[in-house]
Amino acid sequence: MNRIQKYDVVVMGGGISGAMAAVAASSLGAKTLIVESHGFLGGTLTANGVGPMMTFHAGEKLAIQGFTNQLIERLKKLGKSPGHIFDTVGFTYSVTPFDAEAMKHELELMVTESGGEILYHTMLAGVKTDSGRIISITVCNKSGLSEIEGSVFIDGTGDGDLSVGAGAEFTKGRDTDGAMQPMTLKMKMYNVDIPKVKEYIHNHPEDFPLYNGDTSIIEKAPRLSVGGFDSLFKEAKAKGEISIPRENILFFETNNPGEVILNTTRILGHDGTDAMSLSRAEMEGRKQCRELEQFVRKYIPGFENAVVESTGPNIGVRGSRQIKGVYTLTVEDLMEQRLFEDTIAHSGYPVDIHSPDGEGTKHQKLEWGGMYSIPYACMITESIKNLIVIGRCISATFEAQSAMRTTPTTGAIGHAGGVAAALAAEGGVDVQKVNIKEVQQKLKEQGAYLEV
């Protein structure tokens, strides 16, 4: 087995949360390595085709700032994102389109410019623990098996793979039956005639219930986001042309005019932590994307000459394991806008549960401008002294996770995890004993928004 030298902070997983953690930790002087299974960073945003990011806002307030927002500012300067724009779906405050290829490069630059190292094409193969500490991880890549030692480890895998390997407790799915939100395989198409699509929307307001008859909302942003086409989708289902267990079409225009991401497939009953189940979900997703391609070209004006650019590349998983932390975030915490002493991030994104049973999406929103908080105690376990959990698999109930799982929020969580890890490594203390006031102060110094 190959041996790789020891790091202060090892981040497993290079999604938006892991990338922000690596930037934060290395910016504070920690010798940091980020380990990623793909050949690029960005996770759901680049490997799963998710877009846009939503939402950085709580009303007019920019609730998520720091390194996550710096990424957007960098893309804006390159002309690779219009920045935070009005959500013309009518669901939340803002959406943030971006060019995925540019995001891959900017994330790399942010990590390397801060002093971090990146190891690509590498998967977790084992976790070695002793006396409640992770001593090392075994990884597998083209060089074979290698051992990586670290002072503090950050789980940014999304599914809690590192935490479970270290023996952490977890829950999975909703309390009643363990069912998880459906997966979605995204499909990206280009050469869409957006003005023609808008013309249809204006002429058929009844097909877009969220607008309550006022389709002028679609003119309020430089890129189109829309959910609807209800009657067309219903007609295609009745004819047997669509088998997707969803109620409507949802798509978002990217930074590139005429290029859209369709968030419409719905793959039920699969488990993102089971390799065979995940494989079958990918195949079902491609089947649904083929149906969807034929549907939009036949039924939606403006898509007649649209071309499929990509699916995925990987299927999108909304939730799987939630690692059991010192504290578990609840939907009541969100709705009551509870402010914790150890708050490390805020968000205004609502509860957004895609039904595990089929059609239907359950929403629960705060009053306009409402903002909830996420505590550090959700990111640490009772038993593992040098593990910090970030991203969508932090300790949260099924309902609360459906709100905090989106990428701006997980980016902010990752930022905080990186700061805490660097301070724990520097001070030689357990992650449970990190001075939270110092974490909050460092976050503010690095541009994060915190109301504490």
C-alpha positions as a Markdown table, in Angstrom:
| # | Residue | x | y | z |
|---|---|---|---|---|
| 1 | Met | 0.0 | 0.0 | 0.0 |
| 2 | Asn | 1.2 | 3.5 | -0.9 |
| 3 | Arg | 1.5 | 6.0 | 2.0 |
| 4 | Ile | 0.7 | 9.6 | 1.5 |
| 5 | Gln | 2.0 | 12.2 | 4.0 |
| 6 | Lys | -0.2 | 13.4 | 6.8 |
| 7 | Tyr | -2.4 | 16.5 | 6.4 |
| 8 | Asp | -3.9 | 18.8 | 9.0 |
| 9 | Val | -7.3 | 18.6 | 7.3 |
| 10 | Val | -8.6 | 15.9 | 4.9 |
| 11 | Val | -11.8 | 16.7 | 3.1 |
| 12 | Met | -13.5 | 13.6 | 1.6 |
| 13 | Gly | -15.7 | 14.8 | -1.3 |
| 14 | Gly | -15.3 | 17.8 | -3.6 |
| 15 | Gly | -18.8 | 19.0 | -4.0 |
| 16 | Ile | -19.7 | 22.7 | -3.3 |
| 17 | Ser | -19.6 | 22.0 | 0.5 |
| 18 | Gly | -16.3 | 20.1 | 0.4 |
| 19 | Ala | -14.7 | 22.7 | -1.9 |
| 20 | Met | -15.7 | 25.6 | 0.4 |
| 21 | Ala | -14.4 | 23.6 | 3.4 |
| 22 | Ala | -11.1 | 23.1 | 1.7 |
| 23 | Val | -10.8 | 26.8 | 0.7 |
| 24 | Ala | -11.7 | 27.9 | 4.3 |
| 25 | Ala | -9.3 | 25.5 | 6.0 |
| 26 | Ser | -6.3 | 26.2 | 3.8 |
| 27 | Ser | -7.0 | 29.9 | 3.9 |
| 28 | Leu | -6.3 | 29.7 | 7.7 |
| 29 | Gly | -3.0 | 28.0 | 7.1 |
| 30 | Ala | -4.0 | 24.3 | 7.5 |
| 31 | Lys | -2.3 | 21.9 | 5.3 |
| 32 | Thr | -5.4 | 20.7 | 3.5 |
| 33 | Leu | -6.2 | 17.9 | 1.0 |
| 34 | Ile | -9.5 | 17.4 | -0.8 |
| 35 | Val | -10.3 | 14.0 | -2.2 |
| 36 | Glu | -12.8 | 13.7 | -5.0 |
| 37 | Ser | -14.0 | 10.7 | -7.0 |
| 38 | His | -14.5 | 12.7 | -10.3 |
| 39 | Gly | -11.9 | 14.6 | -12.2 |
| 40 | Phe | -13.3 | 18.0 | -11.1 |
| 41 | Leu | -15.0 | 19.8 | -8.2 |
| 42 | Gly | -18.5 | 21.0 | -7.8 |
| 43 | Gly | -20.5 | 17.9 | -7.0 |
| 44 | Thr | -24.2 | 18.2 | -7.8 |
| 45 | Leu | -23.6 | 21.4 | -9.7 |
| 46 | Thr | -21.1 | 19.9 | -12.1 |
| 47 | Ala | -21.3 | 16.1 | -11.8 |
| 48 | Asn | -25.1 | 15.9 | -11.5 |
| 49 | Gly | -26.0 | 18.8 | -13.8 |
| 50 | Val | -27.9 | 20.7 | -11.1 |
| 51 | Gly | -28.6 | 24.3 | -11.8 |
| 52 | Pro | -29.3 | 27.0 | -10.9 |
| 53 | Met | -28.1 | 27.5 | -7.4 |
| 54 | Met | -31.0 | 28.6 | -5.2 |
| 55 | Thr | -31.3 | 30.6 | -3.0 |
| 56 | Phe | -28.6 | 32.8 | -1.5 |
| 57 | His | -31.4 | 35.2 | -0.2 |
| 58 | Ala | -33.9 | 35.6 | 2.5 |
| 59 | Gly | -36.1 | 38.3 | 1.1 |
| 60 | Glu | -33.8 | 41.2 | 0.1 |
| 61 | Lys | -31.1 | 40.0 | 2.5 |
| 62 | Leu | -28.1 | 38.1 | 1.1 |
| 63 | Ala | -28.1 | 35.4 | 3.7 |
| 64 | Ile | -25.3 | 33.4 | 2.2 |
| 65 | Gln | -22.0 | 35.2 | 1.6 |
| 66 | Gly | -18.4 | 34.2 | 2.3 |
| 67 | Phe | -16.5 | 32.0 | -0.1 |
| 68 | Thr | -19.7 | 30.5 | -1.6 |
| 69 | Asn | -20.8 | 34.0 | -2.8 |
| 70 | Gln | -17.2 | 34.8 | -3.8 |
| 71 | Leu | -17.4 | 31.9 | -6.3 |
| 72 | Ile | -20.4 | 33.6 | -7.9 |
| 73 | Glu | -18.6 | 37.0 | -8.0 |
| 74 | Arg | -15.6 | 35.4 | -9.8 |
| 75 | Leu | -18.0 | 33.8 | -12.3 |
| 76 | Lys | -19.7 | 37.1 | -12.9 |
| 77 | Lys | -16.4 | 38.8 | -13.7 |
| 78 | Leu | -15.8 | 36.1 | -16.4 |
| 79 | Gly | -19.3 | 36.5 | -17.9 |
| 80 | Lys | -20.0 | 33.0 | -16.7 |
| 81 | Ser | -22.9 | 33.9 | -14.4 |
| 82 | Pro | -25.5 | 36.7 | -14.4 |
| 83 | Gly | -25.3 | 36.5 | -10.6 |
| 84 | His | -28.3 | 36.3 | -8.3 |
| 85 | Ile | -31.5 | 37.0 | -10.4 |
| 86 | Phe | -35.2 | 37.0 | -9.7 |
| 87 | Asp | -36.8 | 33.6 | -9.5 |
| 88 | Thr | -39.3 | 33.6 | -12.3 |
| 89 | Val | -40.7 | 30.2 | -11.2 |
| 90 | Gly | -42.3 | 32.1 | -8.4 |
| 91 | Phe | -41.1 | 29.6 | -5.7 |
| 92 | Thr | -38.2 | 31.4 | -3.9 |
| 93 | Tyr | -36.4 | 34.7 | -3.9 |
| 94 | Ser | -33.5 | 34.3 | -6.3 |
| 95 | Val | -31.8 | 31.8 | -8.5 |
| 96 | Thr | -28.2 | 31.9 | -9.6 |
| 97 | Pro | -27.5 | 30.4 | -13.1 |
| 98 | Phe | -23.9 | 29.6 | -14.0 |
| 99 | Asp | -21.7 | 28.0 | -16.7 |
| 100 | Ala | -20.8 | 24.5 | -15.3 |
| 101 | Glu | -17.4 | 24.2 | -17.1 |
| 102 | Ala | -16.3 | 27.6 | -15.8 |
| 103 | Met | -17.4 | 26.6 | -12.3 |
| 104 | Lys | -15.2 | 23.6 | -12.4 |
| 105 | His | -12.1 | 25.7 | -13.1 |
| 106 | Glu | -12.9 | 28.5 | -10.6 |
| 107 | Leu | -13.4 | 26.0 | -7.8 |
| 108 | Glu | -10.0 | 24.5 | -8.6 |
| 109 | Leu | -8.5 | 27.9 | -8.6 |
| 110 | Met | -10.1 | 28.9 | -5.3 |
| 111 | Val | -8.7 | 25.8 | -3.6 |
| 112 | Thr | -5.2 | 25.9 | -5.0 |
| 113 | Glu | -4.9 | 29.7 | -4.6 |
| 114 | Ser | -5.7 | 29.3 | -0.9 |
| 115 | Gly | -2.9 | 26.6 | -0.6 |
| 116 | Gly | -5.1 | 23.5 | -0.7 |
| 117 | Glu | -4.2 | 20.3 | -2.6 |
| 118 | Ile | -6.6 | 18.2 | -4.7 |
| 119 | Leu | -6.6 | 14.5 | -5.4 |
| 120 | Tyr | -8.9 | 13.5 | -8.2 |
| 121 | His | -10.3 | 10.1 | -9.4 |
| 122 | Thr | -10.1 | 8.8 | -5.9 |
| 123 | Met | -12.7 | 6.9 | -3.8 |
| 124 | Leu | -12.9 | 6.0 | -0.2 |
| 125 | Ala | -12.0 | 2.3 | 0.4 |
| 126 | Gly | -11.6 | 2.2 | 4.2 |
| 127 | Val | -11.5 | 4.1 | 7.5 |
| 128 | Lys | -9.1 | 3.3 | 10.4 |
| 129 | Thr | -10.1 | 4.4 | 13.8 |
| 130 | Asp | -8.7 | 4.2 | 17.3 |
| 131 | Ser | -10.1 | 5.4 | 20.6 |
| 132 | Gly | -12.8 | 7.5 | 19.0 |
| 133 | Arg | -10.5 | 9.1 | 16.4 |
| 134 | Ile | -10.0 | 8.6 | 12.7 |
| 135 | Ile | -6.4 | 7.7 | 12.3 |
| 136 | Ser | -6.3 | 7.4 | 8.5 |
| 137 | Ile | -8.4 | 6.6 | 5.5 |
| 138 | Thr | -7.6 | 4.2 | 2.7 |
| 139 | Val | -8.4 | 5.4 | -0.8 |
| 140 | Cys | -8.4 | 3.7 | -4.2 |
| 141 | Asn | -7.3 | 5.3 | -7.5 |
| 142 | Lys | -5.0 | 4.6 | -10.5 |
| 143 | Ser | -2.0 | 4.4 | -8.1 |
| 144 | Gly | -3.7 | 1.5 | -6.3 |
| 145 | Leu | -4.5 | 1.7 | -2.5 |
| 146 | Ser | -3.1 | 4.6 | -0.5 |
| 147 | Glu | -3.3 | 5.6 | 3.1 |
| 148 | Ile | -3.9 | 9.2 | 4.0 |
| 149 | Glu | -3.5 | 10.4 | 7.6 |
| 150 | Gly | -5.0 | 13.6 | 9.0 |
| 151 | Ser | -5.5 | 15.5 | 12.2 |
| 152 | Val | -9.1 | 16.4 | 11.3 |
| 153 | Phe | -11.4 | 14.8 | 8.7 |
| 154 | Ile | -14.3 | 16.4 | 7.0 |
| 155 | Asp | -17.1 | 14.3 | 5.5 |
| 156 | Gly | -18.3 | 16.0 | 2.4 |
| 157 | Thr | -19.5 | 12.9 | 0.6 |
| 158 | Gly | -23.1 | 13.8 | 0.7 |
| 159 | Asp | -24.1 | 10.3 | 1.8 |
| 160 | Gly | -22.0 | 10.2 | 5.0 |
| 161 | Asp | -19.7 | 7.5 | 3.7 |
| 162 | Leu | -16.7 | 8.6 | 5.7 |
| 163 | Ser | -18.8 | 9.0 | 8.9 |
| 164 | Val | -20.4 | 5.6 | 8.6 |
| 165 | Gly | -17.0 | 4.0 | 7.9 |
| 166 | Ala | -15.8 | 5.5 | 11.2 |
| 167 | Gly | -18.8 | 4.0 | 13.0 |
| 168 | Ala | -21.1 | 7.0 | 13.3 |
| 169 | Glu | -24.8 | 6.5 | 13.8 |
| 170 | Phe | -27.2 | 7.6 | 11.1 |
| 171 | Thr | -30.8 | 7.7 | 10.0 |
| 172 | Lys | -32.2 | 7.3 | 6.5 |
| 173 | Gly | -35.3 | 8.7 | 4.9 |
| 174 | Arg | -38.6 | 9.7 | 6.6 |
| 175 | Asp | -39.4 | 8.5 | 10.1 |
| 176 | Thr | -42.4 | 6.4 | 9.1 |
| 177 | Asp | -40.9 | 4.1 | 6.6 |
| 178 | Gly | -37.4 | 5.1 | 5.7 |
| 179 | Ala | -38.5 | 6.2 | 2.2 |
| 180 | Met | -36.2 | 8.9 | 0.6 |
| 181 | Gln | -37.0 | 11.7 | -1.7 |
| 182 | Pro | -36.9 | 10.6 | -5.3 |
| 183 | Met | -33.8 | 11.0 | -7.4 |
| 184 | Thr | -33.6 | 13.1 | -10.5 |
| 185 | Leu | -31.5 | 12.8 | -13.6 |
| 186 | Lys | -31.1 | 16.2 | -15.0 |
| 187 | Met | -31.2 | 16.8 | -18.8 |
| 188 | Lys | -29.5 | 19.8 | -20.4 |
| 189 | Met | -30.7 | 21.0 | -23.9 |
| 190 | Tyr | -29.5 | 23.9 | -26.1 |
| 191 | Asn | -31.0 | 25.7 | -29.0 |
| 192 | Val | -34.2 | 26.5 | -27.2 |
| 193 | Asp | -36.2 | 29.4 | -28.6 |
| 194 | Ile | -36.9 | 31.2 | -25.3 |
| 195 | Pro | -39.0 | 34.1 | -26.8 |
| 196 | Lys | -41.3 | 31.4 | -28.3 |
| 197 | Val | -41.5 | 29.6 | -24.9 |
| 198 | Lys | -42.4 | 32.9 | -23.2 |
| 199 | Glu | -45.1 | 33.6 | -25.8 |
| 200 | Tyr | -46.8 | 30.3 | -25.0 |
| 201 | Ile | -46.6 | 31.1 | -21.3 |
| 202 | His | -48.2 | 34.5 | -21.8 |
| 203 | Asn | -51.0 | 33.0 | -23.9 |
| 204 | His | -51.7 | 30.1 | -21.5 |
| 205 | Pro | -51.6 | 31.4 | -18.0 |
| 206 | Glu | -53.9 | 28.6 | -16.8 |
| 207 | Asp | -51.0 | 26.2 | -17.5 |
| 208 | Phe | -48.8 | 27.8 | -14.8 |
| 209 | Pro | -50.7 | 27.8 | -11.5 |
| 210 | Leu | -47.9 | 29.4 | -9.5 |
| 211 | Tyr | -48.4 | 32.7 | -11.4 |
| 212 | Asn | -52.0 | 33.1 | -10.4 |
| 213 | Gly | -52.9 | 34.4 | -13.8 |
| 214 | Asp | -50.1 | 37.0 | -13.9 |
| 215 | Thr | -47.4 | 35.8 | -16.3 |
| 216 | Ser | -45.5 | 39.1 | -16.3 |
| 217 | Ile | -43.2 | 37.6 | -13.7 |
| 218 | Ile | -41.3 | 35.8 | -16.4 |
| 219 | Glu | -40.0 | 39.1 | -17.7 |
| 220 | Lys | -38.4 | 40.1 | -14.4 |
| 221 | Ala | -35.1 | 38.3 | -15.0 |
| 222 | Pro | -32.5 | 37.9 | -17.8 |
| 223 | Arg | -32.9 | 34.1 | -17.7 |
| 224 | Leu | -36.1 | 32.1 | -17.7 |
| 225 | Ser | -37.0 | 29.7 | -14.8 |
| 226 | Val | -40.4 | 28.1 | -15.1 |
| 227 | Gly | -42.6 | 25.4 | -13.7 |
| 228 | Gly | -45.9 | 24.4 | -15.4 |
| 229 | Phe | -47.1 | 23.2 | -18.8 |
| 230 | Asp | -49.6 | 21.3 | -16.8 |
| 231 | Ser | -52.2 | 20.5 | -19.5 |
| 232 | Leu | -49.6 | 19.5 | -22.0 |
| 233 | Phe | -48.0 | 17.1 | -19.5 |
| 234 | Lys | -51.3 | 15.7 | -18.5 |
| 235 | Glu | -52.2 | 15.1 | -22.2 |
| 236 | Ala | -49.0 | 13.3 | -22.9 |
| 237 | Lys | -49.5 | 11.1 | -19.8 |
| 238 | Ala | -53.0 | 10.2 | -21.0 |
| 239 | Lys | -51.6 | 9.1 | -24.3 |
| 240 | Gly | -49.0 | 6.9 | -22.6 |
| 241 | Glu | -46.1 | 9.1 | -23.9 |
| 242 | Ile | -44.9 | 10.0 | -20.4 |
| 243 | Ser | -44.5 | 7.7 | -17.5 |
| 244 | Ile | -42.7 | 10.2 | -15.2 |
| 245 | Pro | -44.5 | 10.3 | -11.8 |
| 246 | Arg | -44.4 | 14.1 | -11.6 |
| 247 | Glu | -47.1 | 16.7 | -12.0 |
| 248 | Asn | -45.4 | 19.2 | -14.3 |
| 249 | Ile | -42.4 | 20.4 | -16.3 |
| 250 | Leu | -39.7 | 22.4 | -14.5 |
| 251 | Phe | -36.7 | 23.9 | -16.3 |
| 252 | Phe | -34.1 | 26.6 | -15.8 |
| 253 | Glu | -32.1 | 28.6 | -18.3 |
| 254 | Thr | -28.4 | 28.5 | -17.6 |
| 255 | Asn | -25.9 | 31.3 | -18.0 |
| 256 | Asn | -25.9 | 30.5 | -21.7 |
| 257 | Pro | -29.0 | 31.9 | -23.5 |
| 258 | Gly | -31.1 | 29.2 | -25.0 |
| 259 | Glu | -29.6 | 26.4 | -22.9 |
| 260 | Val | -31.8 | 24.9 | -20.2 |
| 261 | Ile | -31.7 | 22.3 | -17.5 |
| 262 | Leu | -34.8 | 20.2 | -17.1 |
| 263 | Asn | -35.5 | 19.1 | -13.6 |
| 264 | Thr | -38.4 | 16.9 | -14.3 |
| 265 | Thr | -37.5 | 13.2 | -14.1 |
| 266 | Arg | -38.6 | 11.5 | -10.9 |
| 267 | Ile | -37.0 | 8.1 | -9.9 |
| 268 | Leu | -38.8 | 6.5 | -7.0 |
| 269 | Gly | -37.8 | 3.8 | -4.5 |
| 270 | His | -34.0 | 3.9 | -4.9 |
| 271 | Asp | -31.2 | 4.2 | -2.4 |
| 272 | Gly | -28.2 | 6.4 | -3.1 |
| 273 | Thr | -26.0 | 4.3 | -0.7 |
| 274 | Asp | -26.7 | 1.0 | -2.5 |
| 275 | Ala | -24.6 | 0.5 | -5.6 |
| 276 | Met | -27.0 | -1.7 | -7.5 |
| 277 | Ser | -30.0 | 0.4 | -6.6 |
| 278 | Leu | -28.1 | 3.5 | -7.8 |
| 279 | Ser | -27.2 | 1.8 | -11.0 |
| 280 | Arg | -30.8 | 0.9 | -11.7 |
| 281 | Ala | -31.9 | 4.4 | -10.9 |
| 282 | Glu | -29.4 | 5.8 | -13.5 |
| 283 | Met | -31.0 | 3.5 | -16.2 |
| 284 | Glu | -34.5 | 4.5 | -15.2 |
| 285 | Gly | -33.4 | 8.2 | -15.3 |
| 286 | Arg | -32.1 | 7.8 | -18.9 |
| 287 | Lys | -35.4 | 6.2 | -19.9 |
| 288 | Gln | -37.4 | 9.1 | -18.5 |
| 289 | Cys | -35.0 | 11.6 | -20.1 |
| 290 | Arg | -35.7 | 10.0 | -23.5 |
| 291 | Glu | -39.4 | 10.4 | -22.9 |
| 292 | Leu | -38.9 | 14.0 | -21.8 |
| 293 | Glu | -36.8 | 14.9 | -24.8 |
| 294 | Gln | -39.6 | 13.6 | -27.1 |
| 295 | Phe | -42.2 | 15.4 | -25.1 |
| 296 | Val | -40.7 | 18.8 | -25.1 |
| 297 | Arg | -39.9 | 18.7 | -28.8 |
| 298 | Lys | -43.4 | 17.7 | -29.7 |
| 299 | Tyr | -45.5 | 19.7 | -27.2 |
| 300 | Ile | -43.7 | 22.8 | -26.0 |
| 301 | Pro | -43.4 | 25.7 | -28.6 |
| 302 | Gly | -39.7 | 26.8 | -28.7 |
| 303 | Phe | -38.3 | 23.3 | -28.2 |
| 304 | Glu | -38.9 | 22.1 | -31.8 |
| 305 | Asn | -35.2 | 22.3 | -32.6 |
| 306 | Ala | -33.7 | 21.8 | -29.2 |
| 307 | Val | -30.8 | 19.4 | -28.9 |
| 308 | Val | -29.9 | 17.2 | -25.9 |
| 309 | Glu | -26.5 | 18.3 | -24.7 |
| 310 | Ser | -26.1 | 15.9 | -21.7 |
| 311 | Thr | -27.9 | 14.0 | -19.0 |
| 312 | Gly | -26.4 | 14.0 | -15.5 |
| 313 | Pro | -23.6 | 13.0 | -16.0 |
| 314 | Asn | -24.6 | 11.3 | -12.7 |
| 315 | Ile | -28.1 | 11.0 | -11.2 |
| 316 | Gly | -29.0 | 13.6 | -8.5 |
| 317 | Val | -29.6 | 12.3 | -5.0 |
| 318 | Arg | -31.6 | 14.6 | -2.7 |
| 319 | Gly | -31.0 | 12.7 | 0.4 |
| 320 | Ser | -29.9 | 9.4 | 1.9 |
| 321 | Arg | -28.1 | 9.1 | 5.2 |
| 322 | Gln | -28.3 | 11.8 | 7.9 |
| 323 | Ile | -25.4 | 11.4 | 10.4 |
| 324 | Lys | -26.6 | 11.6 | 14.0 |
| 325 | Gly | -25.1 | 14.6 | 15.5 |
| 326 | Val | -24.9 | 16.3 | 18.9 |
| 327 | Tyr | -28.0 | 18.1 | 17.8 |
| 328 | Thr | -30.6 | 17.3 | 15.2 |
| 329 | Leu | -32.1 | 20.2 | 13.2 |
| 330 | Thr | -35.9 | 20.0 | 13.1 |
| 331 | Val | -38.6 | 21.6 | 10.9 |
| 332 | Glu | -39.8 | 23.4 | 14.0 |
| 333 | Asp | -36.3 | 25.0 | 14.4 |
| 334 | Leu | -36.7 | 26.3 | 10.8 |
| 335 | Met | -40.3 | 27.5 | 11.1 |
| 336 | Glu | -39.7 | 29.2 | 14.4 |
| 337 | Gln | -36.4 | 30.8 | 13.1 |
| 338 | Arg | -34.6 | 29.6 | 16.2 |
| 339 | Leu | -31.2 | 31.3 | 16.6 |
| 340 | Phe | -28.6 | 29.0 | 18.2 |
| 341 | Glu | -25.6 | 30.1 | 20.2 |
| 342 | Asp | -23.5 | 28.0 | 17.9 |
| 343 | Thr | -25.1 | 29.2 | 14.6 |
| 344 | Ile | -22.6 | 28.9 | 11.7 |
| 345 | Ala | -24.9 | 29.6 | 8.7 |
| 346 | His | -28.3 | 30.9 | 7.7 |
| 347 | Ser | -30.7 | 30.1 | 4.9 |
| 348 | Gly | -34.0 | 31.3 | 3.5 |
| 349 | Tyr | -34.8 | 28.2 | 1.3 |
| 350 | Pro | -38.1 | 26.6 | 2.2 |
| 351 | Val | -39.1 | 23.1 | 3.1 |
| 352 | Asp | -39.2 | 21.4 | -0.3 |
| 353 | Ile | -40.2 | 17.7 | -0.2 |
| 354 | His | -40.5 | 15.8 | -3.5 |
| 355 | Ser | -42.8 | 13.0 | -2.6 |
| 356 | Pro | -41.2 | 9.6 | -2.2 |
| 357 | Asp | -44.6 | 8.1 | -3.2 |
| 358 | Gly | -45.0 | 9.7 | -6.7 |
| 359 | Glu | -46.6 | 12.9 | -7.8 |
| 360 | Gly | -46.7 | 15.9 | -5.5 |
| 361 | Thr | -44.2 | 18.3 | -3.9 |
| 362 | Lys | -44.8 | 19.5 | -0.4 |
| 363 | His | -43.7 | 23.1 | 0.5 |
| 364 | Gln | -43.6 | 24.9 | 3.8 |
| 365 | Lys | -42.4 | 28.5 | 3.7 |
| 366 | Leu | -41.5 | 31.1 | 6.2 |
| 367 | Glu | -43.1 | 34.5 | 5.9 |
| 368 | Trp | -41.4 | 36.6 | 3.2 |
| 369 | Gly | -37.8 | 37.4 | 4.2 |
| 370 | Gly | -37.8 | 34.7 | 7.0 |
| 371 | Met | -34.4 | 33.2 | 7.7 |
| 372 | Tyr | -33.4 | 30.1 | 9.8 |
| 373 | Ser | -30.1 | 29.1 | 11.3 |
| 374 | Ile | -27.9 | 26.0 | 11.3 |
| 375 | Pro | -25.9 | 25.2 | 14.4 |
| 376 | Tyr | -22.4 | 23.7 | 14.6 |
| 377 | Ala | -23.8 | 20.9 | 16.8 |
| 378 | Cys | -25.5 | 19.4 | 13.7 |
| 379 | Met | -22.0 | 18.9 | 12.2 |
| 380 | Ile | -20.3 | 16.9 | 14.9 |
| 381 | Thr | -21.0 | 13.5 | 16.5 |
| 382 | Glu | -20.9 | 12.5 | 20.2 |
| 383 | Ser | -18.3 | 9.9 | 19.7 |
| 384 | Ile | -15.8 | 10.7 | 16.9 |
| 385 | Lys | -13.4 | 13.3 | 18.1 |
| 386 | Asn | -11.9 | 14.5 | 14.8 |
| 387 | Leu | -14.8 | 14.3 | 12.4 |
| 388 | Ile | -16.8 | 17.2 | 11.0 |
| 389 | Val | -19.8 | 16.5 | 8.8 |
| 390 | Ile | -20.9 | 19.0 | 6.1 |
| 391 | Gly | -23.3 | 19.2 | 3.2 |
| 392 | Arg | -26.7 | 17.6 | 2.9 |
| 393 | Cys | -25.9 | 14.7 | 5.3 |
| 394 | Ile | -25.6 | 16.7 | 8.5 |
| 395 | Ser | -27.8 | 15.8 | 11.5 |
| 396 | Ala | -31.4 | 16.9 | 10.5 |
| 397 | Thr | -34.8 | 15.4 | 10.3 |
| 398 | Phe | -36.2 | 14.3 | 6.9 |
| 399 | Glu | -38.3 | 17.5 | 6.7 |
| 400 | Ala | -35.5 | 19.9 | 7.8 |
| 401 | Gln | -33.0 | 18.3 | 5.5 |
| 402 | Ser | -35.4 | 19.0 | 2.5 |
| 403 | Ala | -34.8 | 22.7 | 3.2 |
| 404 | Met | -31.1 | 22.9 | 4.0 |
| 405 | Arg | -30.0 | 20.5 | 1.3 |
| 406 | Thr | -29.6 | 23.0 | -1.5 |
| 407 | Thr | -26.2 | 24.2 | -2.8 |
| 408 | Pro | -25.9 | 27.7 | -1.4 |
| 409 | Thr | -26.8 | 26.5 | 2.1 |
| 410 | Thr | -24.4 | 23.5 | 1.9 |
| 411 | Gly | -21.7 | 25.8 | 0.6 |
| 412 | Ala | -22.1 | 28.0 | 3.7 |
| 413 | Ile | -22.1 | 24.8 | 5.9 |
| 414 | Gly | -18.9 | 23.6 | 4.3 |
| 415 | His | -17.3 | 27.0 | 4.8 |
| 416 | Ala | -18.0 | 26.7 | 8.5 |
| 417 | Gly | -16.7 | 23.1 | 8.7 |
| 418 | Gly | -13.5 | 24.1 | 7.1 |
| 419 | Val | -12.9 | 26.9 | 9.6 |
| 420 | Ala | -13.7 | 24.6 | 12.6 |
| 421 | Ala | -11.4 | 21.9 | 11.2 |
| 422 | Ala | -8.5 | 24.3 | 10.8 |
| 423 | Leu | -8.9 | 25.6 | 14.3 |
| 424 | Ala | -9.2 | 22.1 | 15.8 |
| 425 | Ala | -6.1 | 21.0 | 13.9 |
| 426 | Glu | -4.1 | 24.1 | 14.9 |
| 427 | Gly | -5.1 | 23.8 | 18.6 |
| 428 | Gly | -4.9 | 20.1 | 18.8 |
| 429 | Val | -8.4 | 19.9 | 20.3 |
| 430 | Asp | -11.4 | 17.7 | 19.6 |
| 431 | Val | -13.9 | 19.1 | 17.2 |
| 432 | Gln | -16.5 | 19.1 | 20.0 |
| 433 | Lys | -14.2 | 21.4 | 22.0 |
| 434 | Val | -13.5 | 24.0 | 19.3 |
| 435 | Asn | -14.2 | 27.6 | 20.5 |
| 436 | Ile | -17.4 | 28.3 | 18.6 |
| 437 | Lys | -17.0 | 32.1 | 19.2 |
| 438 | Glu | -13.7 | 31.9 | 17.4 |
| 439 | Val | -15.2 | 29.9 | 14.6 |
| 440 | Gln | -17.9 | 32.6 | 14.2 |
| 441 | Gln | -15.3 | 35.4 | 14.3 |
| 442 | Lys | -13.2 | 33.7 | 11.6 |
| 443 | Leu | -16.2 | 33.1 | 9.5 |
| 444 | Lys | -17.1 | 36.8 | 9.6 |
| 445 | Glu | -13.5 | 37.7 | 8.8 |
| 446 | Gln | -13.8 | 35.5 | 5.8 |
| 447 | Gly | -16.9 | 37.4 | 4.6 |
| 448 | Ala | -19.6 | 35.0 | 5.9 |
| 449 | Tyr | -22.9 | 36.5 | 6.9 |
| 450 | Leu | -23.9 | 35.6 | 10.5 |
| 451 | Glu | -26.5 | 37.1 | 12.8 |
| 452 | Val | -24.8 | 36.2 | 16.1 |
